[in-house]
Amino acid sequence: RKWLDVPFEKSMCAMFAYFLVRGDLFVYEDFVMPGDKPWPKALAGFELGQAIKRIRELQNFFEAYHPEKVKLLRRVEFVWFPELALPLNPEDGPESWEDTF
């Protein structure tokens, strides 16, 4: 298995709480879990926006090495933004429009 630089289980708990409160996972990049009700106190101060940003950047990595985590993300209607995804091998560099033809 490949190593993740995001605390995935904690992120999932925070995403589930956010989903229950807000009804979606369109989380702003600077969102930090509040400590007041209805938010869980155990997650107060967790930088959920940064965690989600990083998960979206790692979309190709998740799909290649952690399909079980992708299934969990789908359960909370996680939305990927493919334009934010980093290449699986950073040395390959980004694809250009020429690569599609």
Secondary structure in CASP SS format (residue, H / E / C, confidence):
PFRMAT SS
TARGET T0000
AUTHOR 0000-0000-0000
METHOD secondary structure of the structure
MODEL  1
R C 1.00
K C 1.00
W C 1.00
L C 1.00
D C 1.00
V C 1.00
P C 1.00
F H 1.00
E H 1.00
K H 1.00
S H 1.00
M H 1.00
C H 1.00
A H 1.00
M H 1.00
F H 1.00
A H 1.00
Y H 1.00
F H 1.00
L H 1.00
V H 1.00
R H 1.00
G C 1.00
D C 1.00
L C 1.00
F C 1.00
V C 1.00
Y C 1.00
E C 1.00
D C 1.00
F C 1.00
V C 1.00
M C 1.00
P C 1.00
G C 1.00
D C 1.00
K C 1.00
P C 1.00
W C 1.00
P C 1.00
K H 1.00
A H 1.00
L H 1.00
A C 1.00
G C 1.00
F C 1.00
E C 1.00
L H 1.00
G H 1.00
Q H 1.00
A H 1.00
I H 1.00
K H 1.00
R H 1.00
I H 1.00
R H 1.00
E H 1.00
L C 1.00
Q H 1.00
N H 1.00
F H 1.00
F H 1.00
E H 1.00
A H 1.00
Y H 1.00
H C 1.00
P H 1.00
E H 1.00
K H 1.00
V H 1.00
K H 1.00
L H 1.00
L H 1.00
R H 1.00
R H 1.00
V C 1.00
E C 1.00
F C 1.00
V C 1.00
W C 1.00
F C 1.00
P H 1.00
E H 1.00
L H 1.00
A C 1.00
L C 1.00
P C 1.00
L C 1.00
N C 1.00
P H 1.00
E H 1.00
D H 1.00
G C 1.00
P C 1.00
E C 1.00
S C 1.00
W H 1.00
E H 1.00
D H 1.00
T H 1.00
F C 1.00
END
